[in-house]
Amino acid sequence: MATTPNDVPEAVPAYLPTPLPEARAFSWAELLTPTRRGLRELFSWLEAACEDGAHAAGSSAEHLSTSLLVSGARGSGKTTLLLSAVQALQDWKRFVSGPGGPEVAALSQTLERLERRILWLEPLDLEPVPSQANLLATLLVRVRAALDHPRHAKGARGESSRWASSILEEGAEETWGKLDHLIRDASFMWEDIPSTTDARVRAEQQIRASEIYANFQPRFADAMDDVARTLSMPRFGASGGDQVLLVLPIDNVDRSIEHLYNIVKLTRMVASPHLWFVLAAGHQEFQRFMERSFQKELIVSGQAGIGSLGQEETLAIARRQAATTLRRALPPSYRIALDPVGPDEAWHFPVDGQGEPLGKLLGRMKLPRGRRTESQVLDSFADLFDLEGRLTPHVARCYREALRTDGEEAREAAPHPDGPLLHHVGRLALTLPARTLQDLWHSVRREVLTSAAPAPGAGSSTAPEEGEAAVRVAMEMLRNAIDESDLPAWASEQMHHRILRHDDQGRVCMDLTGKPIRRSKRTSLHGVLQGPPRDSGGNGKGAHAWVLGTEVHLRRFHEVVLMLTDLEGSGREVSLPGNVAGWFMILHDVLMLFERPRVLSADVTPLEMSPELVVTVHELRADQARGEPFIQADFWWTLPSWSTFIEFAILTAQWRAFLVRFSKGFLTVSDGPDPALRARFIQAAWVENICSVAGLAMGRWDWGNAQQGAVRALQAPRLDAALESYEQQVRDTVAELVTRIREHGAGYDRMWTAQTWLRDTLLLQVLPEFALAPDARGLLRQPPGRARAGGGWDTLAKACRTQAPRLRAFRQQRVREAVNRSSAAESLRQALGSGGGRASDTYYDWLDTVVEAWFTVVDRDDDPLTEVLLGMTPRLDAASTEEHT
């Protein structure tokens, strides 16, 4: 569906609304891809029905399924498909006019074959039809009107004979007479016998209805054969047979339980190879309403169960009945699904060239600006969807390759080489039904034109803050997504009235106090780098503990799934649908970009968003840990605590491209560089990626070339020779970031977050918990005289020395958390039960024993943190050395 009003001239200073129809027919070139796909499938079905109609007509005892279901979400283009199909078969040359390739040529041939064989009856829209309407009579009247239309068209000039008078001139055995009898008999079959009439009269009516029903289907099949032959005569001649196929499109089938149940009843009652039904409804609503119909029938008949168990049994019976009925009336292969419009096509909407594309309009909407450093990089609303400006060309090419090669679904969703580089959140938000996409285009266009026109009060203290237009669009889309989703009532109410709020000045804000939303992470294993075997002879102190093996797991990030928890404490939880989650994250980022962020939370970081991309896995054997001596501890590589999803999206995109850039053999080859060297290279790249996102450029990770950077390390004949140079480049990058933090930091912003990560996490990154080999700490060992006094590296080294006791406590806590998350700890907790007292003491004694065993094994006789601090210090005198040792 593509609906675009006439564009407003640039000279017009204000936005002028244009009335739009709910749905209308479009030519092939104007249709969106999902509607095109559904139309091709519909025409293929109709062509097959025309070919098989003659064979099926000879077998009157065979009960046919002659219904197609066009299913899709609200606004997905079901009505547009029906209207466009009518237009295509009435004037197919005009429908396919315009340039086209083999696809259009094949479509033209199909429509040319169907043009004379398909007769569309007047569409039936069930939304305005009364619930007790006689649908059987409605169908027969439409067939009669289609049959009578050619007779009126061939009448003499000025003649306006009515159908009723023409029937009087026909014999009872003629086609019109057969239809007339069927219409009059329809009321006996369809409507209930009144209970207030005389018993004798009611009995006679019941007998009459039974007699009519006994021979109705053969009479209807015979009448339809005559109708097909009669309609075929002006098209194929007297000897043309019955080649015409009648199609009744029925829209909005899922608007009420009575309509849906009666339509299914109708299609089974009047099954004929010459009559097909094309139903338009949402499949989930169709299924659910059918279940409710049978449930209602069981309740009315008194067969429903009593109590909670009885209600569950009743619902189960209704579900089985609905599934059986739908499988008979609409088998799975008889369903045409209309998918949402893809995000890349949505970015270029409108496709007919009238007006600016959606992506360009998004680029004209400004984000909040202020002293906070995000606004220096993210300028337009489009920057929250498109990563093209945040990635270097080399990284962008590898990221596109990753999307194309990462499974069948990813290949279908991979962006076009000339299109935008939408990240995961942007793709969720822009995967929309056609009507919703149209609404988004108009909303963005309205805001762009309104903001461009001079408004009263502009420049005054009451003028709206820059970025409010983006907030309004994101808020409107999020609320619509919530309303049209399948979220339970409690979830939608909580989203609308608890999370989405207005402050005392009437501005939109997001309330995340109480942590109603948490993130469920979706990653998959990309490759494993196995470390060299360690000495299994213990630590020389008699402690019976060994590290049996160490691996670094590199993972691919796939998606973010947001889980909504009921704040009432009921324990209920539901995952947010993709479109709801997408616009939630977009709105969250816009609100976080204001000078005073409008996301309320009791925590410093409102929402935990860090994806797990790399993990170091250690297998520890601690014989003194009774009950569970074998422990597998996972140490996830920690990222900065950024406050927006877009920052994590940039980092994950760059890391995914990096995984594609170096070959799989880099991880698995046995005769290649030492695994410890490869682990050092991955660790250096990890730090450089984080620094690129944390810096002022927010991305733009430069891999270098054959002479420098990560590319040189990959292409060098010997990794060890090139690794020292690359690690020095990473150290220079860290020092430059520290300098920029010192120059541009403005309170709690991105610079502050980067500073916290450098101070609290960078040093721990090279310790045995995360590294594959002890020499990984060389990443932070600056050569003598390399770092200038007072520079960024010197500043970082002094801050780390000051924080040494705190870092040791952090390290201890991370080891404890990793052991506590292990499967061995979970098994022990289950074995001990949930009680307190001795069970808790036993568990914590085990935990303390394992943690102590870990440090005894990996630290041996020295303190790795002290060694790292010494290595980070550019110049240390004897007193400083003695102090820190």
N, C-alpha and C positions, 0 to 999 in steps of 0.2 A: 504494500500500500504506500503510495506516495502522494501526499496532498500538500501543496505549496501555494499559498496565496500570492497574488501579485505583489512584487517587492515594492516597498515604499520608496519613493525617490529620495535621494540624499538631501534635496532641498527642503523636505518636510522636516521640521524640527522635532516633532513628537511622534510617538508610536501610534499608528492607526490600526485598530483591530479589524480583522476580516472574518465575517461569518463563514463557517466551514460546515459541509455536510458530514454526518457521522460516518458514512461510507458511500462510495460510488465506484462505478466501473472505470478502469484505466486500460490504456493500451499496453502491449507487452513491454515496450521500452520503459514505461513509467513504473512498472511493478517492481517491488523489492524482491530480493532473491528467495526468501521463504515462500512468498506467494507464487512466484514463477515455478518453483519446485512442486508446490501443491497442485497447480494447474496442469502441469505436464502429467502428473500422476492421475489426476481426474480424467483427462482426455484419454489416457491409455486405458483406464477402466471402462470408459464409455465405448471406446472402439472395440474392446474385447467383448463387452455386453452386446454390441450390435452383431458381432460375428457369431456369438454363441446363442443368440436369441432364437434363431430358427431351429437349432438342434434341441434346445431346451423346451421349445413350445410343443414338440411332439410327445413329450412325456408329462402328461397332466398329473400323474400320481406323484411326481417328484416335487417336494416342497423346496422352493428356491429361496435363497437369501439375496434380495434385490435392493439392499440398502448400503450406502456408503456413509461413513462418518468422517466429516472434516473437523478435526479436533485441534484445539489450541487454547492458549490462555486468553483472558479478556483483552480485546484489542489486538489480537494477533493477525487479523486480516481475513477472518472466515467469511464475513459478509462481502468484503471486497472480492474475494475469490469467486463467490457465487455470481455476483453482478458482472464481473469481468468475463466469466465463462459464458454467460448469456450473450454478452456483446461479441465475444469471439466467434460464437457459432452463428450469429446473425449476420455479421459482416467481417469475415476472417481476414480479408485483404486489408481492411482498414486497421484491424487489430494488430497485425504484424507489420504494418508499414514502417519503413525506416531501414537503415542498414542492419545487417545481421549476418552471422556466420552459418556454419552447418546446423547449429541448434535451431535457428529460426527457420531454415529451409525444411528441416524435418518436421517442425511444428506446423508449418504451412501445409505440408502434405497431409498431416493428420487432420487438420481442421477442414481441408478440402474434402476429405473422405467423409467426415462427420456432418458436414454442413446440411445435407438434405436428409440425413437419417436421424438426427436428434431434434426433438421438438420439446422445448422448455415450457412447462406449464407456468401459470402465474405463481410467483413465489408465495409461500405461506410463512408469515412471520408470527410466531406463537406468542410473542410478548403482549400484543394488544388483544389477543383472542381470549374470550371468557373461558374460565376453567371448565365449564360444563358444555362447551361447544361440541356439536356433532362433527367430529373430524372426518368420519366416513362420508357424510353428505358433502362436506367441504371439498374433499378430494374429487368426488364424482362430478360436482358442479364445475370444477376446473377442467376435468376431462371433457365434459360436454361443451364448455366454452371453447376449448381448443378445437373440438370437432366442428362446431358451428361457425367458427370464424371464417374459414374459406368460403362457406356458402354465402355469408353476408358480403364478403369481398367481391364475389362474382355476380351479385345481383344487378338488376337494371338500374340506370341512373335515376335517382330520386326515390328508389324503393328502399324502404326501411322496415322490412318484415321482421317481426320478433321471433325468437326461438320457439316460443309456445305455439304460435300459429303454424310454424313449419312442422311441428310434431303432429298436429292434427291432420296434416296432409300425408303423413308417413304411416306405413303399416306398423303393427305392433312388433313384427319380426325384424324391422329395419334397425340399423345401428342406433339411431336416435331413440327409437322406442325402447330398446333394451336398456339404454342408460337411464331413460325416464323411469322405468320400473325399478331399477336398482336404487335410484335416488329416493323414490317413495318408500321402498322397503328398508332403507338405511335407518329410519327412525325406530323401526321395530327392533332392529338388531342392536343398535348402539345405546339407546336410552332405556332407563329402567321403567318397568311397568308401574304406573301410579298405584299406590296402595289404597287410595281413597275411593276407587271405583267399585261398582258392584262385583261380587265374587264371580258371577257367571261371565260378565264382560271381561273381567281380569283373566279368567281362565281361557276364554276364547283368544284374548290378545297373546297370552303366553303360548298357546298352541300355534297361533299364527306366526309368532316370532321364531318358534322352533322350526316350523316348516320352512320359513325363509332362510334361516341359518343353515338348514340341512342341505340346501341346493344353491346357497349364495355363491360359494367359491367357484363351482363349475360355471354358473351363469356369468360371474364376473370375468372368468378366464375367457369364456366364449365372446363376451362383449368386447373385451380388450383385443381379441384377435380381429374382430370386425372393425374396431377403431383403427388398429394398425393398418389394415388393408385399405380402409377408406382414406386415411391420410396419405397412404402411399400412392394412391391413384394419380393425383395431380403432380406428384414428384417423379414417379417411375413408370407411369402408364398403367393401363388396366391389368396387364400381366406382371406387374412389378412385385406382387406378393405383399407381405407384411414386413417391410424393411424399416419402418419408422419405429423409433424407440422414444417413449415419453419419459420425461424426467421432471420430478417435482422437487424443487429445492425448498427445504424447510429450515428456517433460521431461528436461532434462540430457542432451541429445543430444551435447554437446561434451565429455563426460567421458573419452572414450577414442577412439583411432583406429579400433579394430574396430567399435565401436558406430556411430560416425558413418558409416563407409563402408557398413556393412550396412544402415543405415536408408535411405540414398539408394538402395541396390540394391533394397530392399524396395518403396519407393514407386514405382519404375519397373516392378517386376515385377507389382504388383497394381493398376495404374492402373484406376480405374473412376469414372464420374460419380456413383456412389452412395456412394463412400467418400473422405473427405478426411482428410489428416493435418495436424495443427497442431503443428509442431516448435518447441521452446523451446531456444534456444542463443545464445551470443554470436557475432555474425557474423564477427568477426575470428578467433576460435578455430575456428569452422566452416571458414572458408577455409584457415586454417593447417593444421588436422588433415587436411583433404582433400589438401593438398599433401604432407603427410608420408605419407599412405596410398599415393599414387602413387609417391612416392620410395622407400618401402619395397618396393613391388611391383617397381620397376625393379631395386633391389638384389638381391632374392631371385631374380629371373629372370636375373640376370647381365648385364643391359643397362645398368647404371650405368657412367658414365665413370670413368676412372682419373686420379688427380692432381687438382690444384686446378681446372684448366680443365674436366676431365671432371665434377667434382662440381658446378661451376656450371652446366654444360650439363644435367646430370641434374635439378637443382633447377628450371631454367627449363622443362624438359619437364613436370615434375610440376606446376608452377604453371599452365601452359597447359591441361593435362588437367583439373586441379581447376576452373579457371574455366569450361571448356566443360561439365563435368558439372553444376556448380551452375547455370549459365545454363539448362540443359535442365530440371533437376529443380526448381529454385527461381529462376525469372526475377526480375530486380530488382523488378518490380512486385508480386511475390508475397511481399514481405517487409514485416513490420510492426515498425518500430523503436520501442523504448521509450527515450525520452530521460531523462536525469537529472531529478530534481526541481529546479525553478527556485529561486534563492536567496530570492526574496520569499515563495514558498510555504513554503520551509524555515523561514524566520524565524517564521512563524505556526504551525508544526507543534507539537502535533497538531491537525489540522483538525476532529476530531470533538468538540472541546470538553472532553475529559476530561484534566484536568491543565493546567499552565501552558504557554503557548507557548514555543518554544525561545528566541525573542528576549528574553522576560521572564526566563527562567532565566539567560541569559547576562548580563543586567543585574544579577543578584544575585551574580555571581561577581566578587570583587575582584581588581584588579591590584596589583602591588607598590607599596608606599608608602614614602616616605623623604624625604630632603632634596632629592633631585633634582626639578627643577621639572616634569617630565612628570607625576609622580604627583599634582600639584595640579590637573591638568586631566583626565587620563584616569583615571577612577575604577573603572569596571567593565569586564569582558571585552567587553561589547557595544560599548564605545567604539572598539574596534579594527575593528569591522565597519560600524557605523552612523555616518554623518557628520551626522546631523540636529542634534546638539547643537553641532557645530563651525561651522555655517553660519547666517547670518542668514536670516530668512524670504524676503527678496527674492532673495538669492543662491541659496537652496535652490530657489525656483520656477524661476529661470533654468536651474539645473543639471538639474532634471527635464525642462525643455523641451529642453535639449540632448540628453538621453538619448532622448527620444521622436522627435526629428527627425533624428538623426544616422544615417541609413541604415536599411534594413529590419531588419537584425539588432538594431540598437540599439533600434528601436521595440518589438521583441518582448521585449527584456530591460529595458525602461524600468520603473522602479518604479511601483507604484500610488500615486496622490496621498496616500492615507492610510497607506501602508506605510512601512517604514524607507528611509533614503537610503543604501543600501549602496554603498560604493566598489568599485573594480575588484578589489582583493585580497579583500575580503569576499565578493564575488560568486563569485570563483574558489573560495574555501574552502567556500561553502555550496551550490554546484552539485553535488549528491550523488545517488547511487542511493538508492532508497527505503529499503533495508535499512541502508545506512550512515547515512542520516539518522536512522533509528530508534536506531541504536547511539549516535550523537552525543547525541540527546535524553536517553537513559538515562544516559550518562556525565556530562553536565552536571547532570542532576537528582540523581544520586548525590553529586556533589561539593557541590552546594548544600545538600542535606539533611544530609550528613555534617559540613560546616563549621558548619551552624547548631546541631547538637547539641553539648552539652558533651563534650569528649573528655578522656580521662585525660592529665594532664600539661599541660593548657592553662594558659598563663601562665608556665610554667617555661622554663628556658633551652633545653630540647629541643623546645619547641613549634615546629611548622613555620612558616616565614616566610610572611607574607601574599603571595598570588599564586601559591603552589605549586599550588593547584587548577587555575588557568588553564594552568600549565605542563603538568600531567599530561594535561589534556584535549587541548591542542594537540599534545603529543608523541604521544599515542595515535592521534589522527587522522592525523598526518603519517606515522607508521609504517604504519598501515593503508593509506593512500593509496599509499605506496611499494610495498607488497606486492601491491596490486591493480592497479598500473599496468603499462604495457608497456615499462618501462625495461629496458635490457639488464642482464645479470647483474652486470657490473662496476660499473654505475652504482648499482644498488640496494645492493650490498655497500658501496660507498664512502659512500653516504648513511647506511646503518645503523651502520657500524662505524668510520668515519673522521670524519664530520662531526657526527653525533649521538653524544655521549659523556656520561659522568658524571665529576664531579670527585672529589677525594679524600674528600669528605664525602658522596658518593653523590647529589649534586644534578645535575640535567640541565644540560648546557651544550652549546654549539655551537662547533665548532672550524673556523674558516675560514682558518687559516694555510695559506699556499701558494696562496691565492685559487682554491679549487676551483670557485667559482660566480661568474659574471659576468652582467651584465644586458644584454639585447638590447632596444633601445628601439623602440617602435612608435608613430609619430606620422604625421599626414597634414597636408597644407597646408590652412590655413583661409583665408588672405588674404595679399596682398602690398601693401605700401606703398612706392611708388617715390619715391626722393628727387629733388630738383631737380637739373638738370644742373650739373656743376662746370665751372670754367674749364679748357679743354683746351689752354691755351697753355703748359703747363709751370709751373715754379716760379720762373722768372726767373733761375735759376742755371745754366742750360744743361743740366740733367739731363733726359734724354729719358724721362720717366715721367709718366703721367696716370692719374687715377681716372676711368674711363669711365662708371661708373654705380654707384649704391648703392641697395639695397633692404632693407626689413625684412620678413622672412617670419614670420608668425604661424602656429603649428602647433597642431593638436588632439592631445592625448595620448589614446591608445587603450588600451594594455595594457603590462604588464611580462612579458617572456619571460626566464626564467632559464636560462642555459646552464651545464651541469655538465661540467667538464673532468677527464679522468682524471689523477690525481696521480702515476700511475706513469710519466708522460712518454711514453705511447704515441701521443699526438696525437689520441686519441679524444675526441669531444665529442657531447653530446646535450642537447636541450632538455627541461626538466622539464615533465611534463604539467600541465595547468591546476590540478587539484586538489592535486597535490603542491606546486606552486609557491605556491598560496594558503596552505596550512597551514605551509609553510616560512617564509613572510613573517610570518604571524601569530605563530608560535613565536619567530622572531627578534625581533620587537618586544617580546613579553612578557619575554624574557630580557634585552633591553637596558634595560628599565625598572627593574630591580633596583638597589638602592643600589650594589652592585658588579656591573656587567653581566657576564653569563655567556656572552658571545660572544667567543671567543678569536681574536686576529688579531695579526699583526706590524705592522699599520698602525694609525694613529689612528682612521680610519674603517674598520670591518670590511668593508663592502660598498659599492661605488660605486652609488648609487641615483638620482642626479640625472637627471630627464628633460629633454630638450631641447624647450623650448616656443617660444622666440623666437630668431631668428638674423639677424644683419646680414650681408648679402652684398655684397662689394665686387668690382668688376671693375677690375683694375690692369693697365696696360700699361707694361712696363719694357723699353725697347729694348736697354739694356745687358746684360740677362739673356740670355745666348746660349743658344740651344736652345729655351727655352720663355718667350717674352717676355710672353705673355698669361696672367694668373693670376686665378682666381676664389677669393677667400679668404672663408671662412665663420667668423664670430665668434659663437659661441653665448653667449647671455646666461647668466651663471653664477648658480647658486643656492647657498645655504648648504650646508655639508657635514653635513646632519642625519644622525642615526644610526638612524632608524626609518622604515619605509615609510609609516606613518600620517601623518607630517608632510608628505611629498611628496604623499600622496593628498589631503590637505586643500588644499594649494596648487594642485594640478592641477584639482581640482573647482572651486575659486573662479575660477581663470583660464578654465576652460571656460565657466563661467557668464558671465564678463565678455565673452568673445567673442560670446556669444549676445546680451548686453544691447545692445551698440552694433551698429547695422545694418551690412549689407554695404556700403551706400553710403558709410559713413564711410571705408572703405578705397579704394573705386574711383571715387567721384564726382570729376569733373575741375573742376567749378566750385565746389567746397566750400572748406573751410579749407585753407590752405597745408599741403602734406604735412609740412613741418617742424613745424608746430604740432600736427598729428595724431600725429606721432612723439613729440613731447614729452609729449603726453597719455598715450600708451601707456606711455612710460617711467615717468612718475609713477605710473600705476596699477600697474605691475610692482613698483616699490619699495614701494608701500603694501601690496600683496598679501603680499610677503615679510615685511614688518614685522608684519602681522597674525598670520601663522603663527609667526614667531619670538618673539612676545610671550607674555605670561602666559596670554592667552586661547586660544592655539593655534587661530587661525582667527577667526571672527566678523568677517570683513571687512565694514565698513559703507560702503556706497556713497553714503550721504547721501540728500539729497532735492533738491527744486527750489531750495532756498536755499543748499545747501552740498554739498561732496564731488564725487565723479565724476559723479553724476546731474546736478548743476547744470551742470557743464562740458559734458555731452552735450546738455542741453536749451537752453543759452544761445544766443541769436541769433548771437553772435559768440564763437568759441572763444577768440580771443586775449584777450578781456576777462575771461573766466571762468578761463582757464588759470593766470594769475598767482595767483589766490586758491587754486586747487586745489593748485598746486605749494607754496604756503606751508603749506597743511594737511599735505602730505606731509612737508615739513621739520619741522613740529611733531611729526608722528608719529615721525619718526626720532629727534628729540631726546627724546621721551618714552620710546622704547625704550632709548636709551642710559642714561637715568636708572633705568629698571627693571633694566637689567643691573647697574648699579652697586649697587643696593639688594638684589637677590635672587640674584645670581650665586653659585654654589656649586661652584667647581672646574670640572672639565670636564663641562659640561652644556649644555642648550639655550641658556642665556644666553651661555656661552662661544662656542658656535658662531655665534650671532648677532653677537657682538662681532667675531669674526674676519672675518665677511662684510662688516660695516660698515667695518672698517679696511682690508681688502685688496681689496675688490671694488667697493664703492659709488662710490668716486672714479673708477675706471676705466670705470664704466658710462656716464659722460657724455662720454667722450673720443671722438675720431673713429672709433675701431675699432667702436664699438657704436652711436653716434648717427647720425641721418640728416642732421643739419645742425649747424654749429658752435654755434648758440645753445642746444643741448640742455644744455650745462653750466650754464645758468642755474638748473636744478633744485636745485643745491647752493649757489646764491649767496644768502646770507641778507642781507636789507636791513639797513642800519646801525641799530643800536639795537634790533633785533628780538629777538635771542638774548641772554638775560641771562648775565652773567659767572658762571662756575661751574656753569652748567646743562648739560643733556645735549649741546646743540650745541657749546658751548664745549669740553667734554671731548673730543668727537669731532674737532673741528678741531685741538686740540693734539696728539692722538694721530696724526693724519694728517700734520701737519707733521713730527713726529718720524720718521715712517716714509717720508718723501719719497724718499730713495734706494732704499729697498726697493720702493716702488711703481713707480718708473721701471724697475727690473729686472723686476718682474712684467709690466709693459706690454710691454717688449721681448720677453720670453719668450712671451707670448700671441700676439704678431704672428708670431713665428717658428713657433710650433706651428700657427697657422692656415695659413700658407704651406706648411708641411710636410705638412698634411692635404689640400692641394688636389689636384685631378686633374692639374694641370700637374706638380706634384712627383712624383706617382705615375708619370706617363708618362716623366719624365726618369729616374727610378730604374730603370724597366724597360728603357729604352734603354741605360743604362750597365751594366746587369747587376748581379750580386750580388758581384762581386769587390771587393777593396779597392784601395789604392794610388791611382793617378791617377783612377780612376773615382770614388772617394769624395771626393777633392779637388775634382774637377769639380763634383760635386753640391753640396758645401758652399760652394764659391765662388759658385755660382748662387743658393743660399739666402741667403747674406750680401748679394749684390747686390740681390735682391728686397726684403729687409727694409730695407736702406738706402734704396732707392728709395721705399718706402712712407713712411718717416718724413720723407724729403725733401719729398714731395708734400703730406702731410696736415698737417705741422707748420708748413710755410713758415718764417717768421722767428721764431716764438714757441714757447714750451713750454706746451702746453695743461694739463699737470699743474700747473705753477706757477700758472697763472691760476685753476684750480679751487681750489687751496689758498688763494690770496688771497681768492677769493670765499667760501670756507667760514669764514674767520676773521671773527668778529664785529667786532673792533676791532684794528687793527694800527697800531702807531706807525711812524715813519719808519725806525727801525733794523730793525724786523722786516720791513718792506717791502723794504728794501735787501738784507737777508739772503736773502730768498726769491726775489728777482729776480736 
